[in-house]
Amino acid sequence: MPIALLRLKLQSLGALRLEAWERICELMNCVELKAGQNFIRKEGRLAYLTHGLLKEYITQQRLSPAVINFTSSNQSLPTRRHNQNHPLEACVDSVIYYWDFEALENLHQEFRELKVIYDGLCAEYDARVLLRMRLLEMSVVERIAAFKYEFKAVLPFLKKKDIANYLHISYTNLLSKF
């Protein structure tokens, strides 16, 4: 079933020939993470979360990590130079399909039309990261309401401390308004 969802997602972003799909499956790697484990990011890698929930955070030049993104099932995770040091931690048991740079390069050489799909996957990821910036421009009450709306499907699996960190508000303030 997860592989079928991946195929549907790719087809929704652009043309996907049968030969391209077969090659994508052939070059695909898979990793299963238990809650609390990290997915190792490498520059040029593209990952797809088949099921589970990941939090992305940054640690550079910070006293404590800042949560910047939550990724749930059927979402992609491209790794570029600027985000390769952003750890991805599983909030619940998760399964990730991924393709390293070399595999993506081979796919691009064989099936040039896949570039449109790749760009679409990157755009979806970028929009999720930019969501946090938009939320931080809102009042605390608006921020919490918008967060609840955007992440309603995964709310039961998120820790309140991670939500407070993501929304850049104190834990006690979050509890009083959540």
Beta strands, then each sheet from edge to edge (+ up, - down):
strand 1: 29-33
strand 2: 38-39
strand 3: 46-51
strand 4: 53-58
strand 5: 66-72
strand 6: 75-78
strand 7: 88-90
strand 8: 94-99
sheet 1: 1+ 8- 3+ 6-
sheet 2: 2+ 7- 4+ 5-
end
